[in-house]
Amino acid sequence: MLIVLFVAVLWYGGLFFQSFFLHRYAAHQVFTMSKTMERITFVLTWIFQGPSYLSAYGYGVMHRMHHAYTDTENDPHSPSHDANLFAMMWRTKTIYQDINTQKIEVDQRFTKNVPQWKGFDLFASSRFSRLLWIAGYVLFFALFATAWWQWLLLPMTFLMAPIHGMIINWFGHIYGYVNFKMKNTSKNLFRFDFLMMGEGYHNNHHKHASSANFGVKWYEIDITYLIIKVLDAFGFIRLKRI
């Protein structure tokens, strides 16, 4: 079914660029890339995230704050300090926007070398851009939906990036198993992370934040890391050797 395929492409495409570009590159800089490749990846992130596009700068800074303040009152997103997942996501949205618009002062350690393309972000994050994507998605569904239940998937396409964040930042601190006992609630959601392309190994990541590979056990296959290895082999990026 074309609609299901479309949603799957948006899910895994948007998730990949969130994990590859926003998380592992912008926030943790586990690999390097040329300025040209960086700009290409900005555009690809916008294409696959569509109406839920996230700025590399806002995401990168906020995620560094999450690692520094995990499960404390200063954590931008924590089940330990928010009544429910909707309250957490709303607070996350507010902090993310305040970082992007410079309404709050941010410690320099959180902003150092975080990639930023102000002109493009201004467009990609604009109401015009988001509404254009939404209109395109609605038109696609109108042309190709063949059953009423397929329309239930439409709202998810508008909020794909926040949904990805919610799964990790809420459920990844409540459910799952632990490889490393730490002073936070991070957990691994799946033994084989088929759903979140490696992002679900959240406990492993909090233990080894500078590692490009979020998997630790033999069965913890990090799909995003495998793609990173291929991109490194072909010279598109340069993986840092740890």
N, C-alpha and C positions, 0 to 999 in steps of 0.2 A: 504494500500500500504506500503510495507516494507521500501522503501526509505523515505517516509514521516514520518513513525514511527521512523526510525533511526535518522533523523534530529531533531524530537521532543525530543527524549531521550537525544541527545547531547545538545539541547537548554536548557531544564529544569535541566538536570544533571549538566552541566557546570555552569549554573546560580545558582543552589543551593549551590555548593561548593564555588563559588565566594562570595555569600551572607553570607553563614554560616561560612566558614573558613577564607577567605581573609578579608572580611569586618567586620563581627560582632566579630570574634575571634581575628584575627591578628591586625586589626586597633583599635577596640574599646574594646576588651576583656570583653565582657558582660557575658561571662561564662568561666569556666576553664575546662581543660581536662588533663589526664595523658600524660606523654611523649610518651608512646606507642600509645595511641589514636591519638595524634598529628601526629606521623609519619605515621600512617595508613591513616589519612586524607590528608596528603601531597600526598601520592600515589594515593588516590582516586581523588584528584583534578587534578592530571596529567592525569589520565585515562579519566576523563570526559571532561577536557578542551583540551586534545590532543595537536595539533600543536599550539594552542593559549595559552598554559600554562602560568600562571602568578605566579611569586614568591610571597610568603606570605610576605616576608621582603620588597620587592620593592613596592608591593601594599599597605601594611600596613603603611609604612613611607609616601608614596605619599598621601594616603587618609587623614592621620593626617594633612599634610600640606594643603590639600584642605579645611579642616574645619577651620584651623587657619587663612587662607588667602582668604577665599571665596570671589570670584568676585573682587579681587584686582589683580595687576600685578604679584604678587607672587603666585597666584593660579595656580597649575599645569594644570588645565583644566577649562576654563571659557568662555562661549559665549560672555561675556562682553569684553574680550581682545583678541579674535581670530576672524579672518575675516570670517571663515566658519568652519564647523565641521571637515573637513579634516585637516585643519591647526591646529585645537585644538588637534586632535588625534595624529598628527605627533609630536607636542610639548610634549604631554603626554608621547608618546613612548620614546622620547629623555630623558626626566627627569627620567622616570622609569628606563631606562638602566643606566643612570649616577648614580642613587642611588645604583643599584645592583653592579656596577663595582667600586663604591666609587670614581667616578670622581669629585663629588661635596661634599662639607662639609655639613653635616646635623646636625641641632641642636639636642642635646641629648634628648630633650623632645619628639621628633618624633620617636626616635629609641628605647626608653625604653621598654623592655620586648616584643618587636616584635619577633615572632618566626622565626627562621632561620635554615635551614638545607643546609649548603653550598654545600656539596658533591652531594646531590640529586638535588638541584637546578641547579648545573653545568651541570648535565646530562639532566634533564628535560627541561632546557632552551636551550640546545645545538641544533645546526643545524641538527645533526644526528637524534636526537629525533623527531624534528619537521618534517623532511623529511620522517621519518619512518611512522609517523602518516598520513601524506599526502598520501603516497603510499598506506597505508592500506585503507584509505577512497576511493581513486580512484578505487582500486580493488573491494571494496564493491559495489560501484556504477556500475562498469562494470559487476558484477555478477547479480545484482538485479534490476537495473533500467529497467523499462518497457515502458517508454515514454521519448521523447527528453526533455520535459520541466523539468523533474526531475533533469537533469544535471545542470540546472540553480541554484539548491540548493547547489551544491558542493562547490563553493567558500565561501559560508556562513559558512560551517563546518570548513573551515580553519581559519576563523577570528571570531569565536563565542565570545570569551572573549572581544575583542575590540568592537564588535557590542553591547554587553551588556553595556559596559562602555559608549559608545557613546549615547545610548538611555537615560541613566540617566544623564550623565554629560553635554550633550548638550540640548536635548529636555526637560529634567527635570529642566532646568533653563530658559526655554522659554514658554512652554505650560503647561496648567493645572490650578488647583485651589489652593488656599492658606488657610490653617487653622490658621496660625500664621504669623502676620506681622513681618518681620525681616529685618535686614540691608543687605540682600542678595536676589538673584532672585530665590531661590529654590522654587519648586512647586510640588504638588502631581499630577502625571500623570493620575491616574485612581481612581474612587471611590471604585471599587473592582479591585485590581491589579492581574488579571488573567495572565498577560503577564510576569511580572517581579518578581513574588513571594514575593511581599512586598517591593522590592527595589524602586518601583514607588512612594511610599509615602515619597518623598524626602524632602518636606517642613517639615513634621512631624519629620523626622530624624535629620534635621539641628536644630530643636528646642530642641529635646531630644536625643542628640547624644549618651548618655550612656544607653539608653533604648534598651532592646533586642527586644521589640515589636514596629515596625514602624507604626502600625495602631493606630489611636486615636478615630475616630468616630466608631459607632457600625458596620457600613457597610464596614469599612476599614480592611478587613481580611488579616492579614499578614501570608501567607502560610508558609514561612520559620520559623517564630516564632512558629507556631503550631508544626512543626517538631522538633524544639529545645525543646519545652515542653515535647514531647514524649521521646526524647533522654535523657533529664534530669530525667524524671520519671523512666527510665530504668537504670540510673546510668552511662551512657556513658560519660556524661558531667555534670558539676555542674553550674547551672544558678545562677548568682549573684543576690541576693535579694536587690532591691532598694526601 
